């Protein structure tokens, strides 16, 4: 086997795999690999984990273009490889989406114990509790007065108010 430079390879439309030479009618495979590389690079700048799997599917289509120049086969390979790559990436790659029911932000306050820093009185429309160094507007779940210094259990979050009950 002789050593072939990339320029010679593009000029002759032949690829060499060990002792096997694969003829290509045109360098369409090169377009697929260039597009696949461009999609992989764009994935760095555009978040969402969409372009990298699409680039992999285009690269697989490029491999098929090494063996046939029929556009119909390229399209079938592109569609099937896109479906397969996205299915596999959804199944095996963690994309950072949180599971339903995972508490975040203020929802994480539910179930915690806070200290009353201003008397909670629904009749007077007053009341603040302190939790983790932050003061929160609070209302009583049972419409009762809760004195300063009491410990309260956070039942739920309603808008920007905590709904609390005595512990």
OpenMM code with the backbone's topology and positions (N, CA, C; nanometers):
from openmm import Vec3, app, unit

residues = "UNK UNK UNK UNK UNK UNK UNK UNK UNK UNK UNK UNK UNK UNK UNK UNK UNK UNK UNK UNK UNK UNK UNK UNK UNK UNK UNK UNK UNK UNK UNK UNK UNK UNK UNK UNK UNK UNK UNK UNK UNK UNK UNK UNK UNK UNK UNK UNK UNK UNK UNK UNK UNK UNK UNK UNK UNK UNK UNK UNK UNK UNK UNK UNK UNK UNK UNK UNK UNK UNK UNK UNK UNK UNK UNK UNK UNK UNK UNK UNK UNK UNK UNK UNK UNK UNK UNK UNK UNK UNK UNK UNK UNK UNK UNK UNK UNK UNK UNK UNK UNK UNK UNK UNK UNK UNK UNK UNK UNK UNK UNK UNK UNK UNK UNK UNK UNK UNK UNK UNK UNK UNK UNK UNK UNK UNK UNK UNK UNK UNK UNK UNK UNK UNK UNK UNK UNK UNK UNK UNK UNK UNK UNK UNK UNK UNK UNK UNK UNK UNK UNK UNK UNK UNK UNK UNK UNK UNK UNK UNK UNK UNK UNK UNK UNK UNK UNK".split()
positions = [
    Vec3(0.0842, -0.1171, 0.0000),
    Vec3(0.0000, 0.0000, 0.0000),
    Vec3(0.0889, 0.1236, 0.0000),
    Vec3(0.0513, 0.2223, -0.0775),
    Vec3(0.1294, 0.3455, -0.0837),
    Vec3(0.0674, 0.4502, 0.0056),
    Vec3(0.1508, 0.5403, 0.0501),
    Vec3(0.1024, 0.6493, 0.1342),
    Vec3(0.0402, 0.7560, 0.0446),
    Vec3(-0.0808, 0.8026, 0.0817),
    Vec3(-0.1539, 0.8987, 0.0005),
    Vec3(-0.1790, 1.0228, 0.0855),
    Vec3(-0.1472, 1.1402, 0.0301),
    Vec3(-0.1723, 1.2636, 0.1040),
    Vec3(-0.3211, 1.2983, 0.0942),
    Vec3(-0.3656, 1.3881, 0.1818),
    Vec3(-0.5052, 1.4286, 0.1832),
    Vec3(-0.5437, 1.4950, 0.0514),
    Vec3(-0.4564, 1.5736, -0.0046),
    Vec3(-0.4861, 1.6404, -0.1324),
    Vec3(-0.5024, 1.5376, -0.2435),
    Vec3(-0.4143, 1.4373, -0.2470),
    Vec3(-0.4275, 1.3316, -0.3462),
    Vec3(-0.5573, 1.2542, -0.3243),
    Vec3(-0.5909, 1.2333, -0.1986),
    Vec3(-0.7125, 1.1612, -0.1656),
    Vec3(-0.8347, 1.2352, -0.2174),
    Vec3(-0.8384, 1.3658, -0.1973),
    Vec3(-0.9514, 1.4445, -0.2446),
    Vec3(-0.9531, 1.4531, -0.3972),
    Vec3(-0.8370, 1.4573, -0.4565),
    Vec3(-0.8296, 1.4697, -0.6019),
    Vec3(-0.8726, 1.3410, -0.6721),
    Vec3(-0.8431, 1.2276, -0.6128),
    Vec3(-0.8725, 1.1015, -0.6804),
    Vec3(-1.0049, 1.0390, -0.6380),
    Vec3(-1.0653, 1.0888, -0.5295),
    Vec3(-1.1915, 1.0337, -0.4797),
    Vec3(-1.1802, 0.8873, -0.4412),
    Vec3(-1.0666, 0.8488, -0.3855),
    Vec3(-1.0470, 0.7123, -0.3368),
    Vec3(-1.0047, 0.7171, -0.1914),
    Vec3(-1.0541, 0.6230, -0.1144),
    Vec3(-1.0115, 0.6093, 0.0236),
    Vec3(-0.9451, 0.4739, 0.0408),
    Vec3(-0.8447, 0.4700, 0.1245),
    Vec3(-0.7722, 0.3463, 0.1472),
    Vec3(-0.7914, 0.3026, 0.2915),
    Vec3(-0.8412, 0.1800, 0.3104),
    Vec3(-0.8555, 0.1211, 0.4421),
    Vec3(-0.7682, -0.0031, 0.4457),
    Vec3(-0.6457, 0.0127, 0.4932),
    Vec3(-0.5525, -0.1006, 0.4933),
    Vec3(-0.5228, -0.1403, 0.3498),
    Vec3(-0.5556, -0.2635, 0.3143),
    Vec3(-0.5334, -0.3116, 0.1780),
    Vec3(-0.6540, -0.2897, 0.0885),
    Vec3(-0.7626, -0.2353, 0.1441),
    Vec3(-0.8853, -0.2145, 0.0682),
    Vec3(-0.8954, -0.0694, 0.0241),
    Vec3(-0.9335, -0.0491, -0.0988),
    Vec3(-0.9536, 0.0852, -0.1507),
    Vec3(-1.1016, 0.1001, -0.1824),
    Vec3(-1.1613, 0.2060, -0.1295),
    Vec3(-1.3023, 0.2336, -0.1513),
    Vec3(-1.3118, 0.3535, -0.2442),
    Vec3(-1.3798, 0.3364, -0.3538),
    Vec3(-1.3959, 0.4457, -0.4491),
    Vec3(-1.5187, 0.5268, -0.4121),
    Vec3(-1.5081, 0.6564, -0.4241),
    Vec3(-1.6232, 0.7435, -0.4036),
    Vec3(-1.6437, 0.8228, -0.5311),
    Vec3(-1.7689, 0.8425, -0.5691),
    Vec3(-1.7979, 0.9160, -0.6917),
    Vec3(-1.7669, 1.0640, -0.6771),
    Vec3(-1.7834, 1.1154, -0.5575),
    Vec3(-1.7518, 1.2547, -0.5295),
    Vec3(-1.7161, 1.2651, -0.3826),
    Vec3(-1.6529, 1.3723, -0.3432),
    Vec3(-1.6132, 1.3833, -0.2019),
    Vec3(-1.7290, 1.4276, -0.1120),
    Vec3(-1.8493, 1.3759, -0.1360),
    Vec3(-1.9648, 1.4138, -0.0553),
    Vec3(-1.9447, 1.3742, 0.0909),
    Vec3(-1.8697, 1.2679, 0.1140),
    Vec3(-1.8389, 1.2262, 0.2502),
    Vec3(-1.7673, 1.3370, 0.3258),
    Vec3(-1.6854, 1.4124, 0.2535),
    Vec3(-1.6119, 1.5220, 0.3159),
    Vec3(-1.7075, 1.6314, 0.3635),
    Vec3(-1.8117, 1.6554, 0.2880),
    Vec3(-1.9114, 1.7549, 0.3287),
    Vec3(-1.9819, 1.7110, 0.4566),
    Vec3(-2.0139, 1.5819, 0.4651),
    Vec3(-2.0789, 1.5303, 0.5851),
    Vec3(-1.9880, 1.5446, 0.7071),
    Vec3(-1.8609, 1.5074, 0.6923),
    Vec3(-1.7692, 1.5166, 0.8052),
    Vec3(-1.7422, 1.6617, 0.8445),
    Vec3(-1.7379, 1.7512, 0.7462),
    Vec3(-1.7207, 1.8935, 0.7759),
    Vec3(-1.8421, 1.9464, 0.8511),
    Vec3(-1.9606, 1.9087, 0.8076),
    Vec3(-2.0829, 1.9511, 0.8764),
    Vec3(-2.0879, 1.8923, 1.0177),
    Vec3(-2.0477, 1.7685, 1.0338),
    Vec3(-2.0470, 1.7050, 1.1659),
    Vec3(-1.9512, 1.7775, 1.2593),
    Vec3(-1.8335, 1.8128, 1.2088),
    Vec3(-1.7366, 1.8861, 1.2903),
    Vec3(-1.7909, 2.0240, 1.3278),
    Vec3(-1.8532, 2.0921, 1.2324),
    Vec3(-1.9095, 2.2247, 1.2594),
    Vec3(-2.0193, 2.2162, 1.3662),
    Vec3(-2.1039, 2.1146, 1.3588),
    Vec3(-2.2095, 2.0979, 1.4594),
    Vec3(-2.1507, 2.0703, 1.5978),
    Vec3(-2.0449, 1.9912, 1.6022),
    Vec3(-1.9806, 1.9617, 1.7308),
    Vec3(-1.9193, 2.0885, 1.7910),
    Vec3(-1.8597, 2.1720, 1.7071),
    Vec3(-1.8014, 2.2971, 1.7563),
    Vec3(-1.9115, 2.3931, 1.8005),
    Vec3(-2.0198, 2.4005, 1.7251),
    Vec3(-2.1307, 2.4888, 1.7624),
    Vec3(-2.1954, 2.4476, 1.8946),
    Vec3(-2.1898, 2.3194, 1.9277),
    Vec3(-2.2459, 2.2726, 2.0547),
    Vec3(-2.1782, 2.3412, 2.1732),
    Vec3(-2.0539, 2.3798, 2.1566),
    Vec3(-1.9817, 2.4494, 2.2634),
    Vec3(-2.0466, 2.5838, 2.2927),
    Vec3(-2.0936, 2.6515, 2.1884),
    Vec3(-2.1459, 2.7865, 2.2028),
    Vec3(-2.2974, 2.7930, 2.2190),
    Vec3(-2.3677, 2.6902, 2.1774),
    Vec3(-2.5143, 2.6888, 2.1859),
    Vec3(-2.5543, 2.5742, 2.2783),
    Vec3(-2.6004, 2.6060, 2.4005),
    Vec3(-2.6327, 2.4993, 2.4950),
    Vec3(-2.7583, 2.4222, 2.4558),
    Vec3(-2.7713, 2.3046, 2.5115),
    Vec3(-2.8923, 2.2274, 2.4905),
    Vec3(-2.8680, 2.0830, 2.4527),
    Vec3(-2.7447, 2.0456, 2.4231),
    Vec3(-2.7100, 1.9090, 2.3857),
    Vec3(-2.7977, 1.8582, 2.2720),
    Vec3(-2.8065, 1.9382, 2.1668),
    Vec3(-2.8803, 1.8991, 2.0479),
    Vec3(-2.7851, 1.8860, 1.9293),
    Vec3(-2.6932, 1.9804, 1.9179),
    Vec3(-2.6066, 1.9830, 1.8004),
    Vec3(-2.5024, 1.8712, 1.8005),
    Vec3(-2.4529, 1.8336, 1.9171),
    Vec3(-2.3533, 1.7261, 1.9213),
    Vec3(-2.4117, 1.5918, 1.8762),
    Vec3(-2.5276, 1.5496, 1.9288),
    Vec3(-2.5853, 1.4249, 1.8763),
    Vec3(-2.6195, 1.4343, 1.7276),
    Vec3(-2.6666, 1.5503, 1.6843),
    Vec3(-2.6959, 1.5681, 1.5420),
    Vec3(-2.5673, 1.5579, 1.4598),
    Vec3(-2.4587, 1.6139, 1.5123),
    Vec3(-2.3288, 1.6026, 1.4447),
    Vec3(-2.2820, 1.4588, 1.4350),
    Vec3(-2.3068, 1.3814, 1.5408),
    Vec3(-2.2708, 1.2394, 1.5370),
    Vec3(-2.3513, 1.1658, 1.4311),
    Vec3(-2.4800, 1.1974, 1.4204),
    Vec3(-2.5641, 1.1348, 1.3181),
    Vec3(-2.5158, 1.1726, 1.1782),
    Vec3(-2.4755, 1.2978, 1.1598),
    Vec3(-2.4234, 1.3411, 1.0291),
    Vec3(-2.2913, 1.2702, 0.9996),
    Vec3(-2.2081, 1.2500, 1.1017),
    Vec3(-2.0819, 1.1770, 1.0810),
    Vec3(-2.1087, 1.0324, 1.0404),
    Vec3(-2.2090, 0.9696, 1.1009),
    Vec3(-2.2449, 0.8328, 1.0610),
    Vec3(-2.2940, 0.8300, 0.9169),
    Vec3(-2.3630, 0.9346, 0.8765),
    Vec3(-2.4051, 0.9446, 0.7370),
    Vec3(-2.2837, 0.9602, 0.6462),
    Vec3(-2.1843, 1.0336, 0.6942),
    Vec3(-2.0597, 1.0473, 0.6185),
    Vec3(-1.9900, 0.9146, 0.5970),
    Vec3(-1.9974, 0.8279, 0.6974),
    Vec3(-1.9388, 0.6938, 0.6822),
    Vec3(-2.0118, 0.6178, 0.5728),
    Vec3(-2.1446, 0.6298, 0.5695),
    Vec3(-2.2189, 0.5610, 0.4637),
    Vec3(-2.1872, 0.6199, 0.3265),
    Vec3(-2.1549, 0.7496, 0.3231),
    Vec3(-2.1209, 0.8135, 0.1958),
    Vec3(-1.9889, 0.7627, 0.1402),
    Vec3(-1.9069, 0.7021, 0.2238),
    Vec3(-1.7824, 0.6427, 0.1754),
    Vec3(-1.8098, 0.5210, 0.0875),
    Vec3(-1.9217, 0.4556, 0.1091),
    Vec3(-1.9505, 0.3309, 0.0409),
    Vec3(-2.0542, 0.3417, -0.0702),
    Vec3(-2.1321, 0.4488, -0.0695),
    Vec3(-2.2313, 0.4660, -0.1753),
    Vec3(-2.2545, 0.6144, -0.1998),
    Vec3(-2.2903, 0.6469, -0.3208),
    Vec3(-2.3178, 0.7870, -0.3529),
    Vec3(-2.4683, 0.8113, -0.3710),
    Vec3(-2.5487, 0.7116, -0.3391),
    Vec3(-2.6930, 0.7254, -0.3560),
    Vec3(-2.7510, 0.8140, -0.2453),
    Vec3(-2.8104, 0.9262, -0.2854),
    Vec3(-2.8662, 1.0217, -0.1904),
    Vec3(-2.9765, 0.9600, -0.1059),
    Vec3(-3.0537, 0.8699, -0.1636),
    Vec3(-3.1624, 0.8063, -0.0900),
    Vec3(-3.1090, 0.7286, 0.0300),
    Vec3(-2.9993, 0.6589, 0.0093),
    Vec3(-2.9386, 0.5827, 0.1190),
    Vec3(-2.8839, 0.6778, 0.2243),
    Vec3(-2.8236, 0.7881, 0.1802),
    Vec3(-2.7731, 0.8871, 0.2753),
    Vec3(-2.8861, 0.9411, 0.3630),
    Vec3(-2.9990, 0.9705, 0.3015),
    Vec3(-3.1121, 1.0235, 0.3774),
    Vec3(-3.1663, 0.9216, 0.4768),
    Vec3(-3.1769, 0.7967, 0.4355),
    Vec3(-3.2248, 0.6918, 0.5255),
    Vec3(-3.1281, 0.6756, 0.6426),
    Vec3(-2.9986, 0.6730, 0.6126),
    Vec3(-2.8981, 0.6598, 0.7191),
    Vec3(-2.9039, 0.7803, 0.8119),
    Vec3(-2.9204, 0.8989, 0.7566),
    Vec3(-2.9282, 1.0202, 0.8387),
    Vec3(-3.0487, 1.0155, 0.9323),
    Vec3(-3.1641, 0.9789, 0.8799),
    Vec3(-3.2852, 0.9730, 0.9629),
    Vec3(-3.2706, 0.8649, 1.0710),
    Vec3(-3.2280, 0.7456, 1.0324),
    Vec3(-3.2159, 0.6370, 1.1297),
    Vec3(-3.1084, 0.6662, 1.2342),
    Vec3(-2.9951, 0.7204, 1.1913),
    Vec3(-2.8891, 0.7498, 1.2878),
    Vec3(-2.9282, 0.8655, 1.3790),
    Vec3(-3.0039, 0.9631, 1.3279),
    Vec3(-3.0508, 1.0727, 1.4132),
    Vec3(-3.1439, 1.0195, 1.5209),
    Vec3(-3.2377, 0.9354, 1.4816),
    Vec3(-3.3294, 0.8764, 1.5795),
    Vec3(-3.2512, 0.7934, 1.6815),
    Vec3(-3.1592, 0.7114, 1.6353),
    Vec3(-3.0825, 0.6258, 1.7262),
    Vec3(-2.9954, 0.7072, 1.8213),
    Vec3(-2.9276, 0.8080, 1.7696),
    Vec3(-2.8382, 0.8882, 1.8536),
    Vec3(-2.9175, 0.9662, 1.9578),
    Vec3(-3.0293, 1.0265, 1.9185),
    Vec3(-3.1092, 1.1005, 2.0159),
    Vec3(-3.1723, 1.0071, 2.1182),
    Vec3(-3.2146, 0.8898, 2.0775),
    Vec3(-3.2714, 0.7933, 2.1709),
    Vec3(-3.1653, 0.7484, 2.2718),
    Vec3(-3.0456, 0.7169, 2.2220),
    Vec3(-2.9381, 0.6744, 2.3109),
    Vec3(-2.8942, 0.7866, 2.4038),
    Vec3(-2.8867, 0.9089, 2.3524),
    Vec3(-2.8438, 1.0199, 2.4377),
    Vec3(-2.9488, 1.0501, 2.5445),
    Vec3(-3.0759, 1.0354, 2.5106),
    Vec3(-3.1816, 1.0578, 2.6102),
    Vec3(-3.1765, 0.9495, 2.7178),
    Vec3(-3.1439, 0.8293, 2.6766),
    Vec3(-3.1433, 0.7180, 2.7702),
    Vec3(-3.0187, 0.7167, 2.8596),
    Vec3(-2.9025, 0.7527, 2.8038),
    Vec3(-2.7779, 0.7340, 2.8774),
    Vec3(-2.7054, 0.8615, 2.9177),
    Vec3(-2.7467, 0.9757, 2.8701),
    Vec3(-2.6752, 1.0997, 2.9011),
    Vec3(-2.7620, 1.1855, 2.9916),
    Vec3(-2.7029, 1.2301, 3.1026),
    Vec3(-2.7746, 1.3187, 3.1946),
    Vec3(-2.7664, 1.4609, 3.1405),
    Vec3(-2.8821, 1.5225, 3.1162),
    Vec3(-2.8833, 1.6558, 3.0568),
    Vec3(-2.9039, 1.7661, 3.1585),
    Vec3(-2.9099, 1.7341, 3.2849),
    Vec3(-2.9241, 1.8357, 3.3872),
    Vec3(-3.0666, 1.8729, 3.4200),
    Vec3(-3.1610, 1.8104, 3.3570),
    Vec3(-3.2995, 1.8390, 3.3905),
    Vec3(-3.3315, 1.7741, 3.5241),
    Vec3(-3.4069, 1.8461, 3.6059),
    Vec3(-3.4392, 1.7920, 3.7369),
    Vec3(-3.5625, 1.7033, 3.7281),
    Vec3(-3.5689, 1.6115, 3.8198),
    Vec3(-3.6837, 1.5214, 3.8253),
    Vec3(-3.8024, 1.5958, 3.8836),
    Vec3(-3.9220, 1.5543, 3.8469),
    Vec3(-4.0413, 1.6141, 3.9054),
    Vec3(-4.0438, 1.5848, 4.0541),
    Vec3(-4.0883, 1.6840, 4.1296),
    Vec3(-4.0987, 1.6659, 4.2729),
    Vec3(-3.9739, 1.7056, 4.3486),
    Vec3(-3.8667, 1.7400, 4.2814),
    Vec3(-3.7459, 1.7830, 4.3494),
    Vec3(-3.7665, 1.9249, 4.3993),
    Vec3(-3.7460, 1.9456, 4.5273),
    Vec3(-3.7671, 2.0779, 4.5859),
    Vec3(-3.6534, 2.1711, 4.5465),
    Vec3(-3.6889, 2.2894, 4.5028),
    Vec3(-3.5896, 2.3905, 4.4689),
    Vec3(-3.6332, 2.5243, 4.5250),
    Vec3(-3.5388, 2.6107, 4.5472),
    Vec3(-3.5631, 2.7471, 4.5928),
    Vec3(-3.6574, 2.7497, 4.7124),
    Vec3(-3.7653, 2.8253, 4.7062),
    Vec3(-3.8540, 2.8399, 4.8221),
    Vec3(-3.9280, 2.7113, 4.8547),
    Vec3(-3.9459, 2.6228, 4.7592),
    Vec3(-4.0130, 2.4962, 4.7879),
    Vec3(-3.9323, 2.4124, 4.8872),
    Vec3(-3.8027, 2.4376, 4.8924),
    Vec3(-3.7160, 2.3642, 4.9841),
    Vec3(-3.7391, 2.4070, 5.1292),
    Vec3(-3.8067, 2.5193, 5.1520),
    Vec3(-3.8340, 2.5673, 5.2877),
    Vec3(-3.9434, 2.4867, 5.3569),
    Vec3(-4.0283, 2.4215, 5.2801),
    Vec3(-4.1392, 2.3447, 5.3376),
    Vec3(-4.0838, 2.2328, 5.4251),
    Vec3(-4.1375, 2.2269, 5.5477),
    Vec3(-4.0928, 2.1248, 5.6417),
    Vec3(-3.9846, 2.1732, 5.7370),
    Vec3(-3.9304, 2.2916, 5.7151),
    Vec3(-3.8259, 2.3463, 5.8018),
    Vec3(-3.8892, 2.4160, 5.9219),
    Vec3(-3.8077, 2.4385, 6.0231),
    Vec3(-3.8520, 2.5070, 6.1438),
    Vec3(-3.7886, 2.6456, 6.1462),
    Vec3(-3.8709, 2.7489, 6.1687),
    Vec3(-3.8243, 2.8876, 6.1729),
    Vec3(-3.8592, 2.9466, 6.3099),
    Vec3(-3.8012, 3.0633, 6.3381),
    Vec3(-3.8264, 3.1326, 6.4652),
    Vec3(-3.9037, 3.2606, 6.4359),
    Vec3(-4.0098, 3.2861, 6.5127),
    Vec3(-4.0927, 3.4053, 6.4935),
    Vec3(-4.0150, 3.5269, 6.5433),
    Vec3(-4.0004, 3.6288, 6.4581),
    Vec3(-3.9318, 3.7510, 6.5000),
    Vec3(-4.0273, 3.8696, 6.5131),
    Vec3(-4.1465, 3.8587, 6.4572),
    Vec3(-4.2531, 3.9560, 6.4805),
    Vec3(-4.3814, 3.8753, 6.4960),
    Vec3(-4.4587, 3.9082, 6.5993),
    Vec3(-4.5792, 3.8301, 6.6300),
    Vec3(-4.6631, 3.8058, 6.5040),
    Vec3(-4.7020, 3.6797, 6.4886),
    Vec3(-4.7857, 3.6430, 6.3740),
    Vec3(-4.9308, 3.6557, 6.4178),
    Vec3(-5.0006, 3.7496, 6.3541),
    Vec3(-5.1412, 3.7716, 6.3846),
    Vec3(-5.2128, 3.7988, 6.2532),
    Vec3(-5.2971, 3.7070, 6.2149),
    Vec3(-5.3706, 3.7255, 6.0897),
    Vec3(-5.4714, 3.8390, 6.1018),
    Vec3(-5.5237, 3.8623, 6.2230),
    Vec3(-5.6199, 3.9707, 6.2432),
    Vec3(-5.5535, 4.1065, 6.2231),
    Vec3(-5.4277, 4.1189, 6.2672),
    Vec3(-5.3537, 4.2447, 6.2524),
    Vec3(-5.2737, 4.2492, 6.1222),
    Vec3(-5.2725, 4.1392, 6.0506),
    Vec3(-5.1955, 4.1267, 5.9268),
    Vec3(-5.0467, 4.1532, 5.9510),
    Vec3(-4.9944, 4.0923, 6.0591),
    Vec3(-4.8528, 4.1063, 6.0921),
    Vec3(-4.7908, 3.9692, 6.1054),
    Vec3(-4.6591, 3.9675, 6.1025),
    Vec3(-4.5871, 3.8448, 6.1297),
    Vec3(-4.4705, 3.8195, 6.0365),
    Vec3(-4.3548, 3.7967, 6.1000),
    Vec3(-4.2341, 3.7614, 6.0266),
    Vec3(-4.1626, 3.6494, 6.1002),
    Vec3(-4.1007, 3.5623, 6.0240),
    Vec3(-4.0177, 3.4566, 6.0815),
    Vec3(-3.8778, 3.4690, 6.0215),
    Vec3(-3.7801, 3.4138, 6.0930),
    Vec3(-3.6424, 3.4159, 6.0445),
    Vec3(-3.5988, 3.2717, 6.0215),
    Vec3(-3.5432, 3.2496, 5.9016),
    Vec3(-3.4924, 3.1174, 5.8648),
    Vec3(-3.3671, 3.1363, 5.7822),
    Vec3(-3.2590, 3.0711, 5.8226),
    Vec3(-3.1301, 3.0810, 5.7543),
    Vec3(-3.0852, 3.2263, 5.7389),
    Vec3(-3.1121, 3.3096, 5.8404),
    Vec3(-3.0672, 3.4480, 5.8377),
    Vec3(-3.1517, 3.5403, 5.7519),
    Vec3(-3.2615, 3.4900, 5.6976),
    Vec3(-3.3492, 3.5713, 5.6123),
    Vec3(-3.4856, 3.5840, 5.6783),
    Vec3(-3.5401, 3.7053, 5.6706),
    Vec3(-3.6710, 3.7324, 5.7276),
    Vec3(-3.7785, 3.7082, 5.6214),
    Vec3(-3.8833, 3.6354, 5.6612),
    Vec3(-3.9914, 3.6005, 5.5693),
    Vec3(-4.1256, 3.6445, 5.6283),
    Vec3(-4.2124, 3.6976, 5.5466),
    Vec3(-4.3498, 3.7289, 5.5869),
    Vec3(-4.4193, 3.5959, 5.6119),
    Vec3(-4.4939, 3.5872, 5.7238),
    Vec3(-4.5572, 3.4601, 5.7601),
    Vec3(-4.7012, 3.4815, 5.8047),
    Vec3(-4.7838, 3.3825, 5.7775),
    Vec3(-4.9215, 3.3784, 5.8260),
    Vec3(-4.9431, 3.2421, 5.8906),
    Vec3(-5.0374, 3.2387, 5.9843),
    Vec3(-5.0655, 3.1149, 6.0551),
    Vec3(-5.1653, 3.0316, 5.9757),
    Vec3(-5.1445, 2.9024, 5.9743),
    Vec3(-5.2344, 2.8134, 5.9027),
    Vec3(-5.3691, 2.8028, 5.9746),
    Vec3(-5.3678, 2.8237, 6.1083),
    Vec3(-5.4912, 2.8091, 6.1867),
    Vec3(-5.5472, 2.9433, 6.2332),
    Vec3(-5.5021, 3.0548, 6.1771),
    Vec3(-5.5491, 3.1898, 6.2105),
    Vec3(-5.5329, 3.2235, 6.3584),
    Vec3(-5.4313, 3.1688, 6.4240),
    Vec3(-5.4075, 3.2025, 6.5638),
    Vec3(-5.2869, 3.2944, 6.5769),
    Vec3(-5.2694, 3.3561, 6.6954),
    Vec3(-5.1551, 3.4435, 6.7220),
    Vec3(-5.0385, 3.3581, 6.7700),
    Vec3(-4.9229, 3.3853, 6.7170),
    Vec3(-4.8022, 3.3126, 6.7569),
    Vec3(-4.7025, 3.4170, 6.8064),
    Vec3(-4.6596, 3.4085, 6.9332),
    Vec3(-4.5729, 3.5116, 6.9912),
    Vec3(-4.4289, 3.5062, 6.9387),
    Vec3(-4.3578, 3.6178, 6.9588),
    Vec3(-4.2174, 3.6300, 6.9200),
    Vec3(-4.1352, 3.5252, 6.9942),
    Vec3(-4.0387, 3.4652, 6.9254),
    Vec3(-3.9501, 3.3651, 6.9848),
    Vec3(-3.9999, 3.2230, 6.9702),
    Vec3(-4.1246, 3.2062, 6.9291),
    Vec3(-4.1787, 3.0710, 6.9108),
    Vec3(-4.1173, 3.0053, 6.7886),
    Vec3(-4.1094, 2.8736, 6.7962),
    Vec3(-4.0631, 2.7982, 6.6798),
    Vec3(-4.1858, 2.7522, 6.6030),
    Vec3(-4.1800, 2.7706, 6.4706),
    Vec3(-4.2936, 2.7341, 6.3856),
    Vec3(-4.2470, 2.6419, 6.2749),
    Vec3(-4.3393, 2.5602, 6.2289),
    Vec3(-4.3163, 2.4638, 6.1217),
    Vec3(-4.3728, 2.5226, 5.9925),
    Vec3(-4.2940, 2.5233, 5.8878),
    Vec3(-4.3394, 2.5796, 5.7601),
    Vec3(-4.4200, 2.4736, 5.6859),
    Vec3(-4.5492, 2.5026, 5.6686),
    Vec3(-4.6423, 2.4091, 5.6040),
    Vec3(-4.6387, 2.4209, 5.4520),
    Vec3(-4.6376, 2.5454, 5.4015),
    Vec3(-4.6351, 2.5671, 5.2569),
    Vec3(-4.5901, 2.7093, 5.2283),
    Vec3(-4.5669, 2.7363, 5.1024),
    Vec3(-4.5302, 2.8694, 5.0566),
    Vec3(-4.6452, 2.9192, 4.9699),
    Vec3(-4.6964, 3.0367, 5.0037),
    Vec3(-4.8070, 3.0958, 4.9285),
    Vec3(-4.7619, 3.2316, 4.8781),
    Vec3(-4.7234, 3.2364, 4.7516),
    Vec3(-4.6697, 3.3621, 4.6966),
    Vec3(-4.5373, 3.3932, 4.7633),
    Vec3(-4.5308, 3.5114, 4.8304),
    Vec3(-4.4080, 3.5456, 4.9010),
    Vec3(-4.4238, 3.5312, 5.0525),
    Vec3(-4.5252, 3.4582, 5.0970),
    Vec3(-4.5519, 3.4359, 5.2377),
    Vec3(-4.5351, 3.2889, 5.2713),
    Vec3(-4.4881, 3.2670, 5.3946),
    Vec3(-4.4802, 3.1311, 5.4463),
    Vec3(-4.6038, 3.1042, 5.5311),
    Vec3(-4.6670, 2.9918, 5.5104),
    Vec3(-4.7796, 2.9505, 5.5917),
    Vec3(-4.7255, 2.8546, 5.6963),
    Vec3(-4.7406, 2.8945, 5.8267),
    Vec3(-4.6740, 2.8212, 5.9344),
    Vec3(-4.7733, 2.7715, 6.0379),
    Vec3(-4.7283, 2.6751, 6.1179),
    Vec3(-4.8055, 2.6272, 6.2331),
    Vec3(-4.7083, 2.6103, 6.3489),
    Vec3(-4.7601, 2.6117, 6.4694),
    Vec3(-4.6729, 2.5945, 6.5853),
    Vec3(-4.6224, 2.4505, 6.5918),
    Vec3(-4.4999, 2.4349, 6.6430),
    Vec3(-4.4404, 2.3017, 6.6497),
    Vec3(-4.4840, 2.2268, 6.7723),
] * unit.nanometer
topology = app.Topology()
chain = topology.addChain("A")
for resn in residues:
    res = topology.addResidue(resn, chain)
    for name in ("N", "CA", "C"):
        topology.addAtom(name, app.Element.getBySymbol(name[0]), res)
